[in-house]
């Protein structure tokens, strides 16, 4: 996992452990970053990247392990202590004071003084000089809220530079920028590198990693699983490492979808054409038929969740068209989508799904509650019969329907949320990571339910980070990359290998896995 470096290490994190409530978030994780390099830190959701960064910057306390920075052992107790020690972090949600001026934000808490008073002339002059070195000519007297996200990123970087930070951590800062703004950010990052500073760059956009980064560390399930120069790890290898599948395993044992008869599907229920909602959704086109399950594949950050929310009316579109059952629609809210026969099972069960203190009965009937009202009062008899039917049909394990849903296992909570939407009798069901955070047995049960829904004629669009799980239920797959749909796979073309190929290279590179297969075969020949 490690390799020798020609330049001295500025940061070395060794055997870092961290648990929350007995659940391990990091297990002997490591990270080494040299001075004067841009280092990519990548991994899927839950891989441990954010936890590792928060331990480095003092937001979390580590349970075990050692951290060395600039040649000495350190144990920062707060983000402020880390900043004072030479480490600055720029998050996706920029931490600036909106109504303060650009100059004030750059020097906040470190204002130069003269005769005991703040030297405003010096602050404005230094801020102007610093931003000019970044190629920006702007009025530093104006409030930072009046400027674009890209300019605010530059201000945050200028603050780090003015504080003489030896290391800058950029955490998903490009996700809200357009191409021109990203290039401006990269120009500044390269200058930081040329000045001998280290940059840790966290991003899910593969092209960006290869454009700006010198080395990469890959994390998965709380562990560091790879560290190498970017030039020595191609895109396909990077994808397979993130997903936990070796090239050899994919080539020898290619998980593929079962053959299904396309004629079994019904009419088109959903059509999206060049759908856009900057910055996460750039150009998505797909169709879902009745009696069909379509998988939306891609790495975290590809725009899958945002696409589903856009289709459900939870986000305003920036362009493109959406049609339901052949009719063009403009959904202004999730209520519009529900009225048109749609349902959305969200990715975050705890934050956007269950109402923890309410009973299973109340959670299950939350969406269809208006249909259970008789003369202004909920018909408890009808509600009870409905709840009992879904508890039995989905095999929900519980004490009774009045039990608080928070007391159920993750898998049974997920079944209740599925039942919530099924009780509304939808024609189209959007399932965003329906098996996330549940055990293996519950995953198999959820997959069986999805297949049964498809077989009864429902249209299903689903996402899953585990490709094998996606392929197990999907008739077709649409692959997303950097907010765009780049490939559509079905029949014999739908496999774990072909999805990885499309994620790594987009459209037009069908030979990548074939080349990998040839390489693996050659290595194994006596």
N, C-alpha and C positions, 0 to 999 in steps of 0.2 A: 504493500500500500504506500510505501514511501520511496523516495528516490533522492540521490545526492543532489545538492544544489551548489552552483558555483558562487553564489552570493550568500552572505551571512543571513541567518534567520533573525527576523525582527520579533516574530511571535511563534511560540511553541506551546500548544496545549496537549497534555499527555494524559491518557487514561481517565477522562472526565466521566464521572457518574452523576446522575441526577434522577431522583424519583419524586413523584407527586402522589401522595396518598397510597404509597406502596406500589404504584405503577411506574416502571422504569421508563424515563424519557430519553436518557442517554446511558449508554453502557460502554465504558472504556473508549469513548470517542476521542479523536485526535484531530489537530489542525496545525499545520506549519506554514508560515507565510514569510517570505523573504522581503527585505527592504528593496524598494524600486521595482516591484512587480504588481500586476493586477491579478488577483487570485479569485477564481470562481468558486463559490460554495453553493452546491445544488443538491436537490433531492425532492422527492414527492412530499405531499402533505403528510405531516406527522413524522418526517424523517429525523427531525431534531435540530435543524438549522437554526431556527429562532431561539431555541433553548440554549444552544451552544453560544450564540451571540450574546444573549442576555447574561450568561454566566461570565463571559469575557468582560462585558461592560458593567458588571456589578448589579444588574437588576435582579438576578437570582444568585443564591449561594450554592456552590457545588457541594455534593456529598463526598466526593473523592476526586483525586487527580491533582495535577500540578499545572500552573500557568507561568510561562516565562515571557517577559516583554523587555526588549532592549537589553538583553543580557542579564536580567535579574528576575528572581521569582516575585510575582505580584499576586495580590488578592484584593481586587477592588471591591469596596463595600457599597458603592453606589455609582450610578452613571456619571455624577459630578466628579467623583474620584477618578473614574476612567478618563474623563475629559482632561482633568488636571494632569493625568499621567501620560497623555499624548494620544488618546484614542477617541475619535469623534464618529458618531453614527448618524446617518441620514436615512430616515424611514420613508416608506411610501406615503404615510400621512405626515406631511412636513411640519416640524415642530417650530413654527415661527409665531411671532405676535402680530396678528394681521393688521392692526391699526397703527402700529409703530412703523417708522420709516425704515427703508432698506439699511441705511447706515446704522440706525439704532439696533436693528436686529443682528447685524454683523458683530457689533461690539457690546451687546447686552451683557452686563455684569463685569465687563472688562474695559469700561470707558476710560480713555486717557484723560488725565486731569492736569490742570495748570492752576497754581495757587489755590489748590483745594477744590476747585470747581471743574465741572466737565468741560473739556476743550472741544466744543462742537466743531470748530473750524478744522481741527486735526482729524476728528472722526469722519467728517464728510470728505476731506481730502484723501485720507487713507482708504475709505470705502470706494471712492471713485477710481483710485489707482489700482486697487485690487481687482475690481470688476473689469476694468479696462484690460488688465492682463489676461482676463478670460475671454476677451473679444466682445464685451458688452459695454455699450455706451448708453447709460440710462440715468435718470434723475434719482440720485440716492436720497433726496429729501422726501420723496413720495412714499405713502404707506405701501407696504409689501402686498397688501390685499388687492391693490390695483393692477398687479402684474400677473402674467400667466404662470402656470405650474412650472414650466421650464425655467423661467427667471427665478422663481422661488427656490428651485433646486440649486441654481447657481449661487443664490444668496446663502443657502445652507452650506454649500461647499466653501464659499468665501469665509464664512464664520469659522469653519474647521481649519482652513489655511491660516487665518489671522491668529488663531489660537495655537499655532505651531504644532498642529496634530501630526504625529509621525505615521499614524495609520487612520484611514478613513474607511468606514463600513457603509456601503451603499446597498440598502435593503429594498429590493423591488421598486426602485425609484423610476424606472423607465416605463412602468405599466400604464401610466397616465399621460405619456408623451407621444407626440407624433414623430415621424421619421426625422424631420429637420431638427426638432428639439433633442432627440436622442443623439444625433450626431454632434450637436453643440455640447451636450453633457460628456460625450466620449472625448471630445477635444480637450476638455478640462481634465478629465481623468488621465489622459496620456501625459498632460503637463505635470500632474501630480507625480506620476510614475517617473518621469524624466528628472524631477527634482529629488528623487530618492525616497519618496514616501511610498508606503504600501497601501494598496486598495483591496478590500474584500468586496467582491461584487456578487450580489445575490440576485439571480434572475432565472426565469423559466424559459426564456426565449433563446433557443439554441444558436441562432445566427448571431445574436448579440454576444454570446459567450466567445464564439470564435473570432469575432471582430475585435474584441477589446482585451481578452484575458490571456495571460501567459501560462498559468497552471490552473488545475481544477481539483477540487476535493468533492467527492460524491458521498452523501450520507443516505442511509436507509435503515429504518426501524431503530433509530437511536444510535447507530454505529457508523463509523467511518469505513466505507467499503472499498474506496479507491482514491488514489492521489497520483496525478501524473501531469506532465506538460500537455497543454491543449493540443499541440501538434502531434502528439503520440496517441491520442484517443479520438477516433473518428466519431461522427455523429451517431452512427448505428450502435457502436460500442457504448457510447455515452447513454443512449436510450435504454439499452438492455441492462446496463449496470444500475440505472435509476429504478428500473422496474423489477430488478432482481432475477433476471433471466440471462444466462450466459449465451453467447452466440452458438456455442457447440450444442447446448441443450435445445435451443430453438430449431436448429438445423436437423438434429437427430430426432426430436420429438415435437414436431410442429402441431400445436393445438389448433384444430380447425373446426369450423362449424359443421354440424350434420347437414346432409343434403335435404333441402326442403323444397317443396313444389311451389313455385311462385304463383301458380294458378289458384292456390288455396286462399290467397288474399283477396280482399274486397276492394271497393273504390277508394280513391285517395281521400284521406281525412284532413291532412295538413300538408300545405306546400309553402315553403319559404324560398324566396327568390332574391338573391343579393341582399340579404338582411344585414343592416349595419347599425351600430350604436357605439361610437367611439368612446374610449379607446380599445375596449376589450373585444368587440365584435366588429370585424372589418369587412367581411364578405362571406356570408353563409347561405348556401342553397341546399335544400333537401326536401324530400317528400316522405310521408308516412301513410301507408294504406291501412284500411280496416283489416283486422286479422293478421297483423304483422308487427313484429318487434324490431325496431331499428336502433342500433347502438350508436351513440355519439362518442367517438374515441379521441384520445389526445392526452398529452401531459397536463398536469396541473398548470393553470395559467394560460391554457390554449383558448379559453373563452367558452367552455362547455356550459358552465353554470350560468354565465351571463346570457348565452343564447337561449337557454330554457326560460329564464326570467323574462327575456324580451318577448318570447313567444306567448308567455302567460300574461302579458300586460303589466308586469311588475316594473318594467323599465321602458322609457320612451324610445321609440326607434329613431335612428338618424337617417334611415333610407331603406330602400327595398320594399318588398310586398309580402304579405302574409295572407294565405287563403285557408278557409276551413270548409271542407266538403264542397270545394269548387267556388266558393264565394269569397271575394276579397274583403278583408276585415281590417279595422283599425281599432285594436283593443286599447282602451284608455285606462284600464284597471284590471286587477285579478277578478273582480266581480263580473266584469264583462266576459272574461274567459270562462268563468264558472257557468254563467248563464248560457254560454254557447257549447257547453258539454265538455269542458276541459278540467283537468285536475293536475296539480303539481305537488309531488312529494319532494320537499326541499332537502338539500345536502346536509344541513345542520339540524339534526333531530331535536336537540335540546333547546337551541335558541329560537328556531322558527317552526318547530313542529308541535311537540307536546306542550300542554299547559300543566305543569307538574303537580299543582295542588288540586286540580280537578280530578274527578273519578274517571275510570275507563269509559263508563257510559257517556259522560258529558264530552270527553275528548272525541269519542268515536262519532258522535252525532253533531259535532260542531258545525260542519258545512251544511248538512241537510236539515238543520234545526227548523228553518222556516217552513219546511214541508210537513213538520210534525205538529205545528200549532193549529189548534182548533179553538175558534172564538177567543183568541188572544192568550190561550194557555196551552202549554206543551201536553200533548196526549201521551201520558206516561205508559199506557198500555201498548200503544203502537211503538213507542220508543224502545220499550223493554223487548218486544218481539224482534225488532230490527237488530238490536245489540246482540241478543242471544243467537240470532241467525249467523251473524258474522263471526262471533266468537267460536261457534261450532265449525263453520265452513273454513275459516283460516287457521283453526287449531290454536287459538290464543290461550296460553296457560296463565291462569289467575285464580285468586281466591273467590271473588265475585265481582260483578260489574261496578259495584260501588267502591271498590278498592282504588286508592289514588294511583294514577298511572306511573308516578315516580317510583313506586315499589316494584314495578315489573322489570324483567330483564330487558336489555337493549333490543334483542330480537323480537320479544313480544310487544314492546313499545312500537317497533317498526310495523308490526302486523296491525296494530290498532290504527296507526296513521294510514296504512294502506286501506283498511276497512273504512276509515273516514271518507276517503275519496270514492271508494266503490259504492258506499251508501248513497252518494249523489248521482249514481248511474251515469258516469261519464262515457263519452264516445272516444275520447283521446286522453291518455294518461302519460304525463311527463314524470319520469322517475330519475331524480338526481342522486346518484350514489346510494341506491336503495339497500345495499348490503354493508355499508360502512359502519364500523364499530360494533358488529355483532359476531357471535361465534360461528364456527364452521357449520354446525348443524342447522342453525337458524338461517344461514346463507343459502343452504340447499333448499330449505323450505320456501324462502322468499323467491328463489329462482323457479321453483315448481309453480308457485302462484302466478308468476309473471307469464310463464308458458301457458298456463290454463286460461289466463285472461286473453292472451293472443288467440288461443284456439276457439274461444267463444265469440270472436269477431271484434274485440277491442283493438284500437290502434295504440301502440306503446312506443314511446321514445325514451331511451334510458342511457345513462352514463355509468361507467364503472372504471375505477383506476386499475383494477385487476383484469387484464385482458382475457384471461381464461374464463372469468365470470361473465364478461360481456359476450364472448363468443358462445357460451353455453346457452344463452337465451335469445341472441339476436339472429334474425334472418338476413339482415344486411347491416353494414357499418359505414357510417360517414366519418372520415378522419378529419380532425381539426388541428391546425397548426398556426399559432400566432394570430388567432382570431379569424382564420379563414378555413373554409371547407376545402381540402386539397385532394381528397380521393373518396370514391365510393366503391365498396367491396361487397360482393355477394357470391353465393355459390362456392365453387372451388377456389375462387380468389380470396374468400374471407378466411383468414387465418391469423394467428398471433404474429407470425413472421411478416405477413404483408402489411399488417397494421403498423408494426414497428418500422418497417421500411418507409411507409408514408409519413409517419411522425418525424423520422430522421431527415428525410430528403424532400418531402412534399410530393407533388405529382411529377411523373416523368422519370423516375429512377427505379424501374422494376427489377433491375439486375443486381441491386445491392446485396440482397440476401443470397442470390445465386452465387455471387462472388465469395460471400462469406462461407457458403456451403463448400465451395471448391477449396477454400483455404483450410477449413477444418478437415476435409477429407485428405488433403495432402499431408497435413500434420500427423494424421493417424496412420498413414501408410508406413509399413516397415521399411 
